[in-house]
Amino acid sequence: MRDYEVMFILDPTLDEEVKNSTIENVKNIINEDGEAGEADVWGNKKLAYQINKKKEGFYVVVPFKASTELPKELDRRLKISDAVMRHIIVCQDEN
């Protein structure tokens, strides 16, 4: 098991309920084959550049432990999510 961190930016116009369910969905995907940590919700922040004509995004960071296959599946599912505008998965382990 390796330490990872996923940061994703949600559409700021979504309802609070949809934002919370998206965060829970990401944690559920991680918990299928790994261990999700507590979600660190940064809230609305100004974007460096516009994404889908939006100047702000709702930032969330979730640390997790998983095998090397889980980040690939998580990446695939986040790409097809309508609520997620951008995401990045980073390995925290030093090689």
Secondary structure as GFF3:
##gff-version 3
##sequence-region A 1 95
A	DSSP	beta_strand	2	10	.	.	.	ID=ss1
A	DSSP	alpha_helix	16	33	.	.	.	ID=ss2
A	DSSP	beta_strand	35	36	.	.	.	ID=ss3
A	DSSP	beta_strand	40	51	.	.	.	ID=ss4
A	DSSP	beta_strand	54	66	.	.	.	ID=ss5
A	DSSP	alpha_helix	70	79	.	.	.	ID=ss6
A	DSSP	beta_strand	84	91	.	.	.	ID=ss7
###
